Amino acid sequence: MLSDMMAINDILALADRYGTANDLTRRQVSWRVFNDTNKLDALFDGGDLTTRRYSAALDFFSGNWPDGVEWPEGIARPAPDHAEAGPDIIGGKVAAVAHDGETAASGSSGHVNSSAASSHDAPELVR
């Protein structure tokens, strides 16, 4: 069984490589994976993850891994059959459609408000 520290180190390694390949800050990657701009920093500083959030993060990275970038050696990669899984699977709520984590306070943050009446349908989420 994987130790908690190894699991967190795996997530941090994946986040760093994913961020570098996509020219994203750690906060931007954190938003895409956890719907929380501070989660990766918290993990780096000794924070923890539930098993469900760990699995969801691995699924996100596997399904959204950049073409031409090698998956880190020593980290088991889940089958990318959960392609484009993202923050919506964490907490069970619809999350950002196109949010970079840097504009969360602005009114044009790209969030989908599933409770608001709208003439637009929310995008179908892949689970």
URPEFEN-V826609 format. One record per pair of residues at least 24 apart in sequence whose ideal C-beta (glycine too) atoms are under 10 Angstrom apart, sorted by the first residue. I is the first residue (numbers start at 1). GAP is how many residues later the second one is. If there is no record, write none. Layout:
BEGIN
i = {I & I}
gap = {GAP & GAP}
END
This chain:
BEGIN
i = {2 & 2 & 2 & 4 & 4 & 4 & 4 & 5 & 5 & 6 & 6 & 7 & 7 & 7 & 7 & 7 & 7 & 7 & 7 & 7 & 8 & 8 & 8 & 8 & 8 & 8 & 8 & 8 & 9 & 9 & 9 & 9 & 10 & 10 & 10 & 10 & 10 & 10 & 10 & 10 & 11 & 11 & 11 & 11 & 11 & 11 & 11 & 11 & 11 & 11 & 11 & 11 & 12 & 12 & 12 & 13 & 13 & 13 & 13 & 13 & 14 & 14 & 14 & 14 & 14 & 14 & 14 & 14 & 14 & 14 & 15 & 15 & 15 & 15 & 15 & 15 & 15 & 16 & 16 & 16 & 17 & 17 & 17 & 17 & 17 & 17 & 17 & 17 & 18 & 18 & 18 & 18 & 18 & 18 & 18 & 20 & 20 & 21 & 21 & 21 & 21 & 21 & 21 & 22 & 22 & 22 & 24 & 24 & 24 & 25 & 25 & 25 & 26 & 27 & 27 & 27 & 27 & 28 & 28 & 28 & 28 & 29 & 29 & 29 & 30 & 30 & 31 & 31 & 31 & 31 & 31 & 31 & 31 & 31 & 31 & 31 & 32 & 32 & 32 & 32 & 32 & 32 & 32 & 32 & 32 & 32 & 33 & 33 & 33 & 33 & 33 & 33 & 33 & 33 & 33 & 33 & 33 & 34 & 34 & 34 & 34 & 34 & 34 & 34 & 35 & 35 & 35 & 35 & 35 & 35 & 35 & 35 & 35 & 35 & 35 & 35 & 36 & 36 & 36 & 36 & 36 & 36 & 37 & 37 & 37 & 37 & 37 & 38 & 39 & 50 & 52 & 52 & 52 & 53 & 53 & 53 & 55 & 55 & 56 & 56 & 56 & 56 & 56 & 56 & 56 & 56 & 57 & 57 & 57 & 58 & 58 & 59 & 59 & 59 & 59 & 59 & 59 & 60 & 60 & 60 & 60 & 60 & 60 & 61 & 63 & 81 & 82 & 82 & 83 & 84 & 84 & 85 & 85 & 85 & 86 & 86 & 88 & 88 & 88 & 88 & 88 & 88 & 88 & 89 & 89 & 89 & 94 & 94 & 94 & 95 & 97 & 97}
gap = {52 & 73 & 74 & 44 & 45 & 47 & 50 & 41 & 43 & 68 & 69 & 36 & 41 & 42 & 44 & 47 & 48 & 50 & 51 & 68 & 32 & 35 & 36 & 38 & 39 & 40 & 41 & 46 & 34 & 35 & 65 & 66 & 44 & 47 & 48 & 51 & 62 & 64 & 65 & 66 & 28 & 29 & 32 & 33 & 38 & 42 & 43 & 46 & 47 & 49 & 50 & 64 & 28 & 31 & 32 & 48 & 59 & 60 & 61 & 62 & 43 & 44 & 46 & 47 & 48 & 51 & 57 & 58 & 61 & 63 & 24 & 25 & 28 & 29 & 42 & 45 & 46 & 24 & 28 & 56 & 44 & 48 & 49 & 52 & 53 & 54 & 55 & 58 & 42 & 43 & 46 & 47 & 48 & 51 & 54 & 46 & 49 & 44 & 45 & 46 & 47 & 48 & 49 & 42 & 44 & 47 & 76 & 77 & 78 & 75 & 76 & 77 & 75 & 73 & 74 & 75 & 77 & 71 & 72 & 73 & 74 & 31 & 32 & 72 & 57 & 71 & 55 & 56 & 64 & 65 & 68 & 69 & 70 & 71 & 72 & 73 & 28 & 29 & 32 & 54 & 55 & 63 & 64 & 67 & 68 & 69 & 24 & 25 & 26 & 27 & 28 & 31 & 52 & 53 & 54 & 57 & 68 & 26 & 52 & 53 & 56 & 57 & 61 & 67 & 51 & 52 & 53 & 54 & 55 & 56 & 58 & 60 & 61 & 64 & 66 & 76 & 51 & 54 & 55 & 59 & 65 & 68 & 62 & 63 & 64 & 65 & 67 & 63 & 51 & 40 & 37 & 38 & 39 & 36 & 37 & 38 & 27 & 34 & 26 & 29 & 30 & 31 & 32 & 33 & 34 & 35 & 28 & 32 & 33 & 24 & 27 & 24 & 25 & 26 & 27 & 30 & 68 & 24 & 25 & 26 & 27 & 29 & 30 & 24 & 63 & 45 & 44 & 45 & 43 & 41 & 42 & 40 & 41 & 42 & 39 & 40 & 24 & 26 & 34 & 35 & 37 & 38 & 39 & 36 & 37 & 38 & 28 & 29 & 31 & 30 & 25 & 26}
END
